[in-house]
Amino acid sequence: MAVVGGGIAGLAAACCLAERAVDVVLLERERGLGGRLRGWETTLADGSVVTMSRGFHAFFRQYYNLRGLLRRGDPGLSALVPLADYPLVHRDGYADRFSGLPATPPWNALALAAVSPSFPVRELAGVNVPAALQLLDVDAPGVYERLDHRSARELLEVTRFPGSARHLAFEVFSRSFFAAPERLSAAEMALMFHTYFLGSSEGLRFDVPRSPFPQALWTPLAGYLEGIGAVLRTGTSVRAVEPDRTRGYAVSWERDDGTSGGEGFDGVVLATDPASLPGLVARSPGLGDARWRAEVAALRPAPPFLVSRYWLDRPVREHRQGFLGTGGYPTLDNISVLDRYEDESARWAARTGGSVIELHAYALPEGCDRAAERASLWRQATSVYPELGAARVVDARHEWRADCPLFPPGSHGSRCRVRTPDPRVVVAGDHLRVDLPVALMERAATSGIMAANALLSRWGRHGHTVRSVPLRGRHAPLRYLARRARQPLRPQVERNR
């Protein structure tokens, strides 16, 4: 069995197949595993060898399938450490934090509204209660039928939440999908609200790796995979996958040393990112049927994003959090102080007396000037943490990418699924339609398990359990109120289409 792609989805599929005594060969284009969470060595101007990556990721507690995958290499999840808080600040001065809230829905949401300055009492009277109640009656996949035609921006406007709440409590989260709210399906945002808040008692608590991604996550998992017989081939780009009468599927590849070759497999898991999958399928004319190929060809990545990491000659102020979400800024979405939680950065900071910070811009304009955006991002960060303006930059690295999935309004019905017209070819990745309340890294891990299960079922082998938060709101009275309120909204929805 060939697994094309060594990110979270491909690693999940490879583990699930190899654990059922399937011979697995994983082929990964980059030299390291992890996909968009891989890491690589780089040498700084001061001679330090450090690990660079594509930026901060929050490992939320309701990422059940991702955590199950990581436990294969780290049974106690000792590589993950909690961050005590998830503060959000807006350029206009108001702020929110999520520590100290009740764990049980809906009391967590009610407590947030009661104590948050983003929900001023004088403005709550203007909330469109029937529309707001829809966030309490989210179900998968039914929410897509009701809300996928709208953008997240439209949903926020029709609910008439206070402006501070829209900009801080919701838009910050919607941009974590690497798109501005007007380019994100309202159904995706509503499902995210359910997944992270009202559908689970884990809420917005999350962990972060205590070491860079390779050391904390992927090296242990690679050891586990090789221990159960999987073959891992990094630095190997798959050029095409074609049906073959004698060998099942012929997979041709090219290594980064210039050598090339090919071999046959009984089946294939396509676990590439959404920017790469259309090209691979275009080079594989024998795969699938016309409809499926059109769905793949229509995949579009989210807008470009920028991660800027700076090694500075002095520390930031002691009270700065390890992670800070920001709202109301032109492009700045968050600031991380890596030496607050990552051991490699902490050692560098202790040795030099400096600090390591990271800035994210999740959704930049197409065709924008990269140098100008890097400079703008730094200026925005200095307005949040003024002490940055006095720091000398020892070195910096900038990652500019455009390979994350986009979930625009109206796209759910035509989105690719795990199964394809070829029963022994399946797809995995965070860009798929999964019809479960999962998102981001957890969607990738979930799709990998589902892809492996689809293949295992053909051979009469037991699959693996897939977990998620409840498929619908946990409280029947709230769901009842939301359904009662939904009827008056339908004419308004039709008029605004």
SULTARA-V644821 format. One record per pair of residues at least 24 apart in sequence whose C-alpha atoms are under 10 Angstrom apart, sorted by the first residue. I is the first residue (numbers start at 0). J is the second residue. D is the distance in whole Angstrom. If there is no record, write none. Layout:
BEGIN
I|J|D  I|J|D
END
This chain:
BEGIN
0|24|6  0|25|8  0|229|10  0|248|9  0|263|9  0|264|5  0|265|6  0|266|5  0|267|6  0|268|8  0|423|10  0|424|10  0|454|10  1|25|6  1|26|7  1|230|10  1|240|10  1|248|9  1|249|10  1|250|8  1|262|10  1|263|9  1|264|6  1|265|8  1|266|6  1|267|5  1|268|6  1|269|8  1|424|10  2|26|6  2|27|9  2|231|10  2|264|10  2|266|9  2|267|6  2|268|5  2|269|6  2|270|7  2|271|9  2|425|10  2|426|10  2|427|10  2|451|10  3|27|6  3|28|9  3|232|10  3|235|10  3|236|9  3|237|7  3|240|10  3|250|9  3|267|7  3|268|6  3|269|5  3|270|5  3|271|6  3|426|9  3|427|10  4|28|7  4|29|9  4|32|9  4|33|9  4|34|7  4|232|10  4|233|9  4|235|10  4|236|9  4|237|9  4|268|8  4|269|7  4|270|5  4|271|5  4|272|8  4|427|9  4|428|10  5|29|8  5|30|10  5|31|8  5|32|5  5|33|6  5|34|6  5|35|9  5|37|9  5|217|10  5|231|9  5|232|9  5|233|8  5|270|7  5|271|8  6|31|9  6|32|6  6|33|4  6|34|4  6|35|7  6|36|7  6|37|8  6|217|10  6|270|7  6|271|8  6|272|9  6|427|10  6|428|9  6|440|10  6|443|8  6|444|9  6|447|10  7|32|9  7|33|6  7|34|7  7|35|8  7|36|8  7|37|10  7|65|8  7|68|9  7|69|10  7|217|10  7|270|9  7|427|9  7|428|8  7|429|9  7|440|7  7|441|9  7|442|9  7|443|6  7|444|6  7|445|9  7|446|9  7|447|8  8|33|9  8|34|9  8|65|9  8|68|10  8|268|9  8|269|9  8|270|6  8|271|8  8|272|9  8|426|9  8|427|6  8|428|5  8|429|8  8|440|8  8|441|9  8|442|8  8|443|5  8|444|5  8|445|7  8|446|6  8|447|4  8|448|8  8|449|10  8|450|9  9|33|9  9|34|9  9|268|8  9|269|8  9|270|5  9|271|8  9|426|9  9|427|7  9|428|8  9|443|8  9|444|8  9|446|9  9|447|6  9|448|9  9|450|9  9|451|10  10|34|9  10|68|8  10|69|10  10|217|9  10|220|8  10|221|9  10|224|9  10|270|9  10|443|10  10|444|8  10|447|7  10|448|9  11|64|9  11|65|8  11|67|9  11|68|6  11|69|9  11|270|10  11|427|9  11|443|8  11|444|6  11|445|8  11|446|8  11|447|5  11|448|6  11|449|9  11|450|9  11|451|8  12|68|10  12|268|8  12|269|10  12|270|9  12|426|10  12|427|8  12|443|10  12|444|8  12|445|9  12|446|8  12|447|4  12|448|5  12|449|8  12|450|6  12|451|5  12|452|8  12|454|10  13|224|8  13|229|7  13|230|10  13|231|10  13|268|9  13|447|8  13|448|9  13|450|10  13|451|8  14|68|8  14|71|8  14|220|9  14|221|10  14|223|9  14|224|6  14|225|10  14|227|9  14|228|10  14|229|8  14|447|9  14|448|9  14|451|9  15|68|9  15|224|10  15|447|8  15|448|6  15|449|9  15|450|9  15|451|6  15|452|8  15|455|9  15|462|8  15|463|7  16|229|9  16|447|10  16|448|9  16|450|9  16|451|6  16|452|8  16|454|8  16|455|7  16|460|10  16|462|9  16|463|9  17|224|8  17|225|9  17|226|10  17|227|7  17|228|7  17|229|6  17|230|10  17|451|10  18|224|9  18|227|7  18|228|9  18|229|9  18|462|10  18|463|10  19|227|10  19|451|10  19|455|8  19|460|7  19|461|8  19|462|8  19|463|9  20|227|8  20|228|8  20|229|10  20|460|10  21|227|10  21|228|9  21|229|9  21|455|9  21|460|10  22|227|10  22|228|7  22|229|7  22|230|8  22|264|10  22|265|10  23|224|9  23|225|10  23|227|10  23|228|8  23|229|5  23|230|6  23|231|8  23|264|9  23|266|10  23|267|10  24|228|9  24|229|6  24|230|5  24|231|6  24|232|7  24|264|9  24|267|10  25|224|10  25|229|7  25|230|6  25|231|5  25|232|6  25|233|8  25|235|9  25|267|10  25|268|9  25|270|10  26|230|9  26|231|6  26|232|5  26|233|6  26|234|8  26|235|6  26|236|7  26|237|7  26|252|9  26|254|10  26|270|10  27|231|8  27|232|6  27|233|5  27|234|6  27|235|5  27|236|6  27|237|8  27|254|10  27|270|10  27|271|9  28|232|9  28|233|6  28|234|5  28|235|5  28|236|4  28|237|7  28|252|10  28|253|9  28|254|8  28|255|8  28|271|9  29|232|9  29|233|6  29|234|5  29|235|7  29|236|8  29|254|10  29|255|9  30|232|9  30|233|5  30|234|4  30|235|8  30|255|9  31|213|8  31|217|8  31|218|9  31|232|10  31|233|6  31|234|8  32|212|9  32|213|8  32|216|9  32|217|6  32|218|8  32|220|9  32|221|8  32|231|9  32|232|10  32|233|7  32|234|10  33|212|8  33|213|8  33|216|8  33|217|6  33|218|10  33|220|10  34|270|10  34|271|9  34|272|8  35|272|9  35|400|10  35|402|9  35|403|9  35|440|10  36|211|10  36|212|7  36|213|9  36|216|9  36|217|9  36|440|10  37|211|9  37|212|6  37|213|6  37|216|9  37|217|8  38|211|7  38|212|6  38|213|6  38|214|9  38|217|9  39|211|9  39|212|9  39|213|8  41|396|9  42|394|10  43|310|9  43|393|8  43|394|6  43|395|8  43|396|9  44|310|10  44|393|7  44|394|6  44|395|9  45|351|10  45|393|7  45|394|8  47|347|8  48|343|10  48|347|10  49|211|9  49|343|7  49|344|8  49|347|9  50|210|10  50|211|7  50|212|9  50|213|9  50|214|10  50|343|8  50|344|9  51|211|8  51|212|9  51|308|8  51|396|8  51|397|10  51|398|9  52|211|8  52|212|8  52|213|9  52|306|9  52|308|9  52|396|9  52|397|10  52|398|8  53|304|10  53|305|9  53|306|6  53|307|9  53|308|9  53|357|10  53|359|10  53|396|10  53|397|9  53|398|6  53|399|9  53|400|9  54|212|10  54|305|9  54|306|6  54|307|8  54|308|8  54|335|9  54|357|7  54|358|8  54|359|8  54|397|10  54|398|8  55|207|8  55|208|9  55|212|10  55|306|9  55|322|9  55|333|9  55|334|9  55|335|7  55|336|10  55|337|9  55|357|8  55|358|9  55|359|8  56|205|10  56|206|9  56|207|7  56|208|9  56|212|10  56|439|10  56|440|9  57|81|10  57|82|9  57|203|10  57|204|9  57|205|6  57|206|6  57|207|6  57|208|9  57|322|10  57|440|9  58|203|10  58|204|9  58|205|5  58|206|5  58|207|6  58|208|8  58|440|8  58|441|9  59|195|8  59|201|8  59|202|8  59|203|7  59|204|6  59|205|4  59|206|6  59|207|9  59|440|10  59|441|9  60|195|9  60|199|9  60|200|9  60|201|6  60|202|8  60|203|8  60|204|6  60|205|6  60|206|7  61|194|8  61|195|7  61|196|10  61|198|10  61|199|7  61|200|8  61|201|6  61|202|8  61|203|9  61|204|9  61|205|9  61|437|9  61|441|9  61|466|9  61|467|8  61|468|7  62|194|10  62|195|10  62|201|10  62|205|9  62|437|8  62|438|9  62|439|10  62|440|8  62|441|5  62|442|9  62|444|9  62|445|9  62|466|9  62|467|8  62|468|9  63|437|10  63|441|8  63|444|9  63|445|9  63|465|9  63|466|6  63|467|7  63|468|9  64|437|10  64|440|9  64|441|6  64|442|9  64|443|9  64|444|6  64|445|6  64|446|10  64|447|10  64|448|8  64|464|9  64|465|7  64|466|6  64|467|8  65|440|7  65|441|6  65|442|9  65|443|8  65|444|5  65|445|7  65|447|10  65|448|10  65|466|10  66|441|9  66|444|9  67|444|9  67|465|10  67|466|10  68|216|10  68|220|8  68|444|8  68|445|10  68|448|9  69|215|10  69|216|7  69|217|8  69|219|9  69|220|7  70|216|9  70|219|9  70|220|8  70|223|10  71|219|8  71|220|6  71|221|10  71|222|10  71|223|7  71|224|9  72|215|10  72|216|8  72|217|8  72|218|8  72|219|5  72|220|4  72|221|8  72|222|7  72|223|6  72|224|8  73|215|9  73|216|8  73|217|10  73|219|7  73|220|8  73|223|9  76|208|9  76|215|9  76|216|9  77|208|9  77|209|9  77|215|9  78|206|9  78|207|8  78|208|6  78|209|6  78|210|7  78|211|10  78|212|9  78|214|9  78|215|5  78|216|7  79|205|9  79|206|6  79|207|5  79|208|4  79|209|6  79|210|8  79|215|8  79|216|9  79|340|10  80|205|9  80|206|5  80|207|5  80|208|6  80|209|6  80|210|10  80|340|8  80|341|9  81|204|8  81|205|6  81|206|4  81|207|6  81|208|9  81|209|9  81|340|9  82|204|8  82|205|7  82|206|6  82|207|7  82|320|9  82|321|7  82|322|8  82|339|9  82|340|8  83|204|8  83|205|9  83|206|9  83|320|9  83|321|9  83|322|10  84|203|9  84|204|8  84|205|9  84|320|8  84|321|9  84|322|8  84|323|9  85|203|8  85|204|8  85|205|9  85|320|8  85|321|9  85|322|7  85|323|7  85|324|7  86|320|8  86|321|10  86|322|7  86|323|5  86|324|6  86|325|9  87|167|7  87|168|8  87|171|8  87|322|9  87|323|6  87|324|5  87|325|6  87|326|7  87|332|10  87|333|9  88|167|7  88|168|10  88|171|10  88|323|8  88|324|6  88|325|5  88|326|6  88|327|9  88|333|9  88|383|9  89|117|10  89|163|8  89|166|8  89|167|6  89|168|10  89|171|10  89|324|9  89|325|6  89|326|5  89|327|6  89|328|8  89|383|9  90|167|10  90|325|8  90|326|6  90|327|5  90|328|6  90|329|10  90|379|10  90|382|9  90|383|8  91|163|9  91|326|9  91|327|7  91|328|9  92|326|10  92|327|10  93|117|7  93|163|8  93|164|10  93|167|9  93|326|10  94|163|9  94|164|10  94|167|8  94|168|9  94|324|10  94|325|9  94|326|9  95|164|9  95|167|8  95|168|8  95|324|10  96|168|10  96|323|10  96|324|10  97|202|9  97|203|7  97|204|8  98|203|9  98|204|8  100|202|9  100|203|10  101|200|9  101|201|10  101|202|9  102|196|9  102|197|10  102|199|8  102|200|5  102|201|6  102|202|6  102|203|9  102|204|10  103|196|9  103|197|8  103|198|9  103|199|8  103|200|5  103|201|8  103|202|8  104|193|10  104|196|7  104|197|5  104|198|7  104|199|7  104|200|6  104|201|9  104|202|8  104|472|9  104|473|8  104|474|8  105|135|9  105|196|8  105|197|6  105|198|9  105|199|10  105|200|9  105|472|9  105|473|9  105|474|8  105|477|9  106|197|9  107|196|8  107|197|8  107|200|9  107|202|8  108|196|7  108|197|7  108|202|9  111|168|10  112|164|9  115|164|9  115|168|10  116|163|8  116|164|8  117|160|9  117|161|7  117|162|8  117|163|5  117|164|5  117|165|8  117|166|9  117|167|7  117|168|8  118|160|8  118|161|6  118|162|9  118|163|7  118|164|6  118|165|9  118|168|10  119|160|10  119|161|7  119|162|10  119|163|9  119|164|9  120|161|9  121|161|9  122|159|9  122|160|8  122|161|6  122|162|9  123|159|9  123|160|7  123|161|7  124|159|10  124|160|9  124|161|10  125|158|9  125|159|7  125|160|7  125|161|8  126|156|10  126|157|9  126|158|6  126|159|5  126|160|5  126|161|7  127|156|9  127|157|7  127|158|5  127|159|6  127|160|8  128|157|10  128|158|7  128|159|9  128|160|9  128|481|9  128|484|8  129|157|10  129|158|8  129|480|9  129|481|7  129|482|9  129|483|8  129|484|5  129|485|6  129|486|9  129|487|8  129|488|7  130|154|8  130|155|9  130|156|10  130|157|7  130|158|5  130|159|9  130|160|10  130|481|8  130|484|8  130|485|7  130|487|10  130|488|7  131|155|9  131|157|9  131|158|5  131|159|8  131|160|8  131|481|9  131|484|10  132|158|9  132|477|8  132|478|8  132|479|10  132|480|7  132|481|5  132|482|9  132|483|10  132|484|7  132|485|8  133|158|9  133|189|8  133|477|9  133|478|8  133|480|9  133|481|6  133|482|8  133|484|8  133|485|7  134|158|10  134|186|10  134|188|9  134|189|6  134|190|8  134|191|10  134|192|7  134|193|7  134|197|9  134|472|9  134|477|10  134|478|9  134|481|8  135|189|9  135|192|9  135|193|8  135|197|7  135|198|9  135|471|9  135|472|6  135|473|9  135|474|8  135|475|10  135|476|10  135|477|6  135|478|6  135|479|10  135|480|9  135|481|7  135|482|10  136|189|9  136|190|10  136|193|9  136|197|10  136|198|10  136|471|7  136|472|5  136|473|9  136|474|9  136|475|9  136|476|10  136|477|7  136|478|5  136|479|8  136|480|9  136|481|6  136|482|8  136|485|10  137|186|9  137|189|7  137|190|6  137|191|10  137|192|9  137|193|6  137|194|9  137|197|9  137|198|9  137|436|9  137|469|10  137|470|8  137|471|5  137|472|6  137|473|10  137|478|8  137|481|9  138|186|10  138|189|9  138|190|8  138|193|9  138|198|10  138|434|10  138|435|9  138|436|8  138|469|8  138|470|5  138|471|4  138|472|7  138|473|10  138|478|10  139|186|10  139|190|8  139|193|10  139|433|9  139|434|6  139|435|6  139|436|6  139|437|10  139|469|9  139|470|5  139|471|6  139|472|10  140|186|9  140|190|9  140|411|10  140|432|10  140|433|9  140|434|5  140|435|7  140|436|8  140|470|8  140|471|9  141|186|9  141|434|9  141|470|10  141|471|9  142|185|9  142|186|6  142|187|9  142|189|8  142|190|7  142|434|10  142|471|9  143|184|9  143|185|8  143|186|5  143|187|8  143|189|9  143|190|9  143|408|10  143|409|9  143|410|10  143|411|7  143|412|9  143|434|9  144|186|8  144|409|9  144|411|9  144|412|9  145|185|9  145|186|8  145|485|10  145|489|9  145|492|9  146|184|7  146|185|6  146|186|5  146|187|9  146|188|10  146|189|8  146|408|8  146|409|9  146|492|9  147|183|9  147|184|5  147|185|6  147|186|5  147|187|8  147|188|10  147|189|10  147|406|9  147|407|8  147|408|5  147|409|5  147|410|7  147|411|7  147|412|9  148|184|7  148|185|8  148|186|8  148|407|9  148|408|5  148|409|5  148|410|8  148|411|9  148|492|10  148|496|8  149|181|9  149|182|10  149|183|9  149|184|6  149|185|5  149|186|8  149|407|9  149|408|6  149|409|7  149|492|9  149|495|9  149|496|8  150|179|10  150|180|7  150|181|5  150|182|6  150|183|5  150|184|5  150|185|5  150|186|8  150|187|9  150|188|9  150|406|10  150|407|7  150|408|5  150|409|9  151|179|9  151|180|5  151|181|6  151|182|8  151|183|6  151|184|6  151|185|4  151|186|8  151|187|8  151|188|6  151|189|8  151|407|9  151|408|8  152|179|8  152|180|5  152|181|5  152|182|8  152|183|8  152|184|9  152|185|7  152|188|10  153|180|8  153|181|7  153|183|10  153|184|9  153|185|7  153|495|9  154|180|9  154|181|10  154|184|9  154|185|6  154|186|9  154|188|9  154|189|9  155|180|9  155|185|9  155|188|10  157|491|10  157|492|10  163|326|10  163|327|10  165|326|10  166|325|10  166|326|6  166|327|7  167|324|9  167|325|8  167|326|6  167|327|8  168|324|10  168|326|9  169|326|10  170|325|10  170|326|8  170|327|9  171|324|7  171|325|7  171|326|6  171|327|9  171|332|7  171|333|9  172|324|9  172|326|10  172|332|10  174|326|10  174|332|8  174|360|9  174|361|6  174|362|7  175|332|8  175|360|10  175|361|7  175|362|9  175|439|9  176|301|8  176|361|8  176|362|9  176|403|8  176|404|8  176|405|7  176|406|8  176|438|9  176|439|8  177|300|9  177|301|6  177|302|7  177|303|8  177|304|7  177|360|9  177|361|5  177|362|5  177|363|9  177|401|9  177|402|10  177|403|7  177|404|8  177|405|7  177|406|10  178|300|10  178|301|6  178|302|6  178|303|9  178|304|9  178|361|7  178|362|5  178|363|8  178|403|10  178|404|9  178|405|7  178|406|8  178|407|9  179|301|10  179|302|9  179|361|8  179|362|6  179|363|9  179|364|10  179|407|10  180|407|9  181|407|8  181|408|9  182|301|9  182|302|10  182|405|8  182|406|7  182|407|5  182|408|7  183|301|10  183|405|7  183|406|6  183|407|5  183|408|6  183|409|10  183|410|10  184|405|9  184|406|6  184|407|5  184|408|4  184|409|7  184|410|8  184|411|9  185|406|9  185|407|9  185|408|7  185|409|9  186|406|9  186|407|10  186|408|8  186|409|9  186|411|9  187|406|7  187|407|9  187|408|9  187|411|9  187|436|9  187|437|10  187|438|9  188|406|10  189|436|10  190|435|9  190|436|6  190|437|8  190|438|9  190|470|10  190|471|9  191|436|7  191|437|8  191|438|7  191|439|10  192|436|10  193|436|8  193|437|10  193|468|9  193|469|9  193|470|9  193|471|8  193|472|7  193|473|10  194|435|10  194|436|6  194|437|7  194|438|8  194|467|9  194|468|6  194|469|8  194|470|9  194|471|10  194|472|10  195|436|9  195|437|9  195|438|10  195|468|9  197|468|10  197|469|10  197|471|9  197|472|7  197|473|8  197|474|9  198|436|9  198|467|10  198|468|6  198|469|6  198|470|8  198|471|7  198|472|6  198|473|6  198|474|9  199|467|9  199|468|6  199|469|7  199|472|9  199|473|8  200|468|9  201|468|10  207|321|10  207|340|8  207|341|8  208|340|8  208|341|7  208|342|9  209|337|10  209|338|10  209|339|10  209|340|6  209|341|5  209|342|6  209|343|9  209|344|10  210|337|10  210|340|8  210|341|5  210|342|5  210|343|6  210|344|9  210|345|10  211|337|10  211|341|7  211|342|8  211|343|7  211|344|9  212|341|10  235|259|9  237|261|9  237|271|10  237|279|8  238|278|9  238|279|7  238|280|9  238|282|7  238|283|8  239|278|9  239|279|6  239|280|7  239|281|9  239|282|6  239|283|5  239|284|9  239|285|10  239|286|10  240|264|10  240|267|8  240|269|9  240|279|8  240|280|8  240|282|8  240|283|5  240|284|9  240|285|8  240|286|7  240|424|10  241|280|10  241|282|9  241|283|6  241|284|7  241|285|6  241|286|6  241|287|10  242|266|9  242|283|9  242|284|9  242|285|6  242|286|7  242|287|10  242|421|9  242|423|10  242|424|10  243|285|9  247|423|9  248|285|10  248|286|10  248|423|9  248|424|9  250|283|10  264|423|10  265|423|7  265|424|9  266|421|9  266|422|9  266|423|5  266|424|6  266|425|8  266|454|8  267|421|10  267|422|10  267|423|6  267|424|5  267|425|7  267|426|8  267|450|10  267|451|10  267|454|9  268|417|9  268|418|10  268|423|8  268|424|6  268|425|5  268|426|6  268|427|7  268|447|9  268|450|7  268|451|8  268|454|9  269|417|9  269|424|7  269|425|6  269|426|5  269|427|6  269|428|8  269|447|10  269|450|9  270|417|10  270|425|9  270|426|6  270|427|5  270|428|6  270|429|9  270|443|9  270|446|9  270|447|8  270|450|9  271|426|8  271|427|8  271|428|7  271|429|10  271|430|10  272|300|9  272|402|7  272|403|7  272|404|8  272|427|9  272|428|7  272|429|8  272|430|8  272|443|10  273|298|6  273|299|7  273|300|6  273|301|9  273|401|10  273|402|6  273|403|7  273|404|6  273|405|9  273|428|8  273|429|8  273|430|6  273|431|9  274|298|8  274|299|7  274|300|6  274|301|9  274|401|8  274|402|5  274|403|7  274|404|8  274|430|10  275|300|10  275|402|8  276|426|9  285|421|10  286|419|9  286|420|8  286|421|7  286|424|9  287|419|7  287|420|5  287|421|6  287|422|9  287|424|9  288|419|9  288|420|6  288|421|8  289|420|10  290|413|10  290|420|9  291|413|9  291|414|10  291|415|8  291|416|9  291|419|7  291|420|7  292|415|10  292|419|10  292|420|10  293|413|10  293|415|10  294|413|6  294|414|7  294|415|6  294|416|10  295|413|9  295|414|8  295|415|7  295|416|10  297|413|9  297|414|9  297|415|10  298|404|8  298|405|8  298|406|10  298|410|10  298|413|10  298|414|8  298|415|9  298|430|9  299|401|10  299|402|9  299|403|9  299|404|7  299|405|6  299|406|9  299|407|10  299|430|10  300|400|10  300|401|6  300|402|5  300|403|5  300|404|5  300|405|5  300|406|9  300|430|9  301|361|9  301|362|8  301|363|10  301|365|10  301|400|10  301|401|6  301|402|7  301|403|5  301|404|5  301|405|4  301|406|8  301|407|9  302|361|8  302|362|5  302|363|6  302|364|7  302|365|6  302|366|10  302|400|9  302|401|6  302|402|8  302|403|8  302|404|9  302|405|8  303|360|9  303|361|7  303|362|6  303|363|5  303|364|7  303|365|7  303|366|9  303|367|9  303|399|7  303|400|5  303|401|4  303|402|8  303|403|8  304|330|10  304|359|8  304|360|6  304|361|5  304|362|5  304|363|6  304|364|9  304|365|10  304|398|8  304|399|6  304|400|6  304|401|6  304|402|9  304|403|9  305|330|9  305|331|10  305|358|8  305|359|6  305|360|5  305|361|7  305|362|8  305|363|8  305|369|9  305|372|8  305|373|8  305|376|9  305|397|7  305|398|6  305|399|5  305|400|7  305|401|9  306|357|7  306|358|6  306|359|5  306|360|7  306|361|8  306|373|9  306|376|10  306|396|8  306|397|6  306|398|5  306|399|7  306|400|9  307|334|10  307|356|8  307|357|6  307|358|5  307|359|7  307|360|9  307|373|7  307|376|8  307|377|8  307|395|7  307|396|6  307|397|4  307|398|6  307|399|9  308|334|10  308|335|9  308|336|10  308|337|9  308|355|7  308|356|6  308|357|4  308|358|6  308|359|9  308|394|9  308|395|6  308|396|5  308|397|6  308|398|9  309|336|10  309|337|10  309|354|8  309|355|6  309|356|5  309|357|6  309|358|8  309|377|10  309|391|10  309|392|7  309|393|8  309|394|6  309|395|4  309|396|7  309|397|9  310|337|10  310|344|9  310|347|9  310|348|9  310|351|10  310|353|7  310|354|6  310|355|5  310|356|7  310|357|9  310|390|10  310|391|9  310|392|6  310|393|5  310|394|5  310|395|6  310|396|9  311|348|9  311|351|9  311|352|9  311|353|5  311|354|5  311|355|6  311|356|8  311|387|8  311|389|10  311|390|6  311|391|6  311|392|5  311|393|5  311|394|7  311|395|9  312|348|9  312|351|7  312|352|7  312|353|4  312|354|7  312|355|9  312|389|10  312|390|6  312|391|5  312|392|6  312|393|6  312|394|9  313|348|8  313|351|8  313|352|6  313|353|4  313|354|6  313|355|9  313|386|9  313|387|9  313|389|9  313|390|6  313|391|8  313|392|9  313|393|10  314|338|9  314|348|8  314|349|10  314|351|10  314|352|7  314|353|5  314|354|5  314|355|8  314|356|10  314|386|9  314|387|9  314|390|8  315|353|8  315|354|7  315|355|9  315|356|9  315|384|8  315|385|9  315|386|6  315|387|7  315|390|9  316|354|10  316|384|8  316|385|10  316|386|7  316|387|10  319|384|9  321|356|9  322|356|10  322|357|9  323|358|10  323|383|10  324|359|10  325|359|10  325|380|10  325|383|9  328|360|10  328|376|9  328|379|7  328|380|9  328|382|10  328|383|10  329|360|9  329|363|9  329|375|9  329|376|9  329|379|8  330|359|8  330|360|5  330|361|7  330|362|7  330|363|7  330|364|10  330|372|8  330|375|8  330|376|7  330|379|8  331|358|7  331|359|6  331|360|5  331|361|8  331|362|9  331|363|10  331|375|9  331|376|6  331|377|9  331|378|10  331|379|7  331|380|7  331|383|10  332|358|8  332|359|6  332|360|5  332|361|6  332|362|9  332|376|9  332|379|10  332|380|10  333|357|8  333|358|6  333|359|5  333|360|8  333|361|9  333|380|9  334|358|5  334|359|7  334|360|10  334|380|7  334|383|9  334|384|9  335|359|9  353|390|9  353|391|9  353|392|10  353|393|9  354|390|10  354|392|10  354|393|10  355|392|10  355|393|10  355|394|10  355|395|10  356|387|10  356|395|10  357|395|10  357|396|9  357|397|10  358|397|9  359|398|10  360|399|10  361|400|10  361|401|10  362|401|9  363|399|10  363|401|10  365|401|10  369|397|10  369|399|8  370|397|10  373|397|8  373|399|10  403|429|8  403|430|8  403|439|9  404|428|9  404|429|7  404|430|5  404|431|9  404|439|9  405|429|10  405|430|7  406|430|8  406|431|10  406|432|10  416|446|9  416|450|10  417|446|7  417|447|9  417|448|10  417|449|7  417|450|6  417|451|10  417|453|8  418|449|9  418|450|7  418|453|7  418|454|9  422|453|8  422|454|8  422|457|8  423|450|10  423|453|9  423|454|6  423|455|10  423|457|8  424|450|9  424|453|9  424|454|8  425|449|9  425|450|6  425|451|8  425|453|8  425|454|8  426|450|6  426|451|10  427|451|9  434|470|9  435|465|10  435|466|9  435|467|7  435|468|8  435|469|9  435|470|7  435|471|10  436|466|10  436|467|7  436|468|7  436|469|8  436|470|6  436|471|9  437|466|10  437|467|7  437|468|8  437|470|10  441|467|9  442|467|10
END
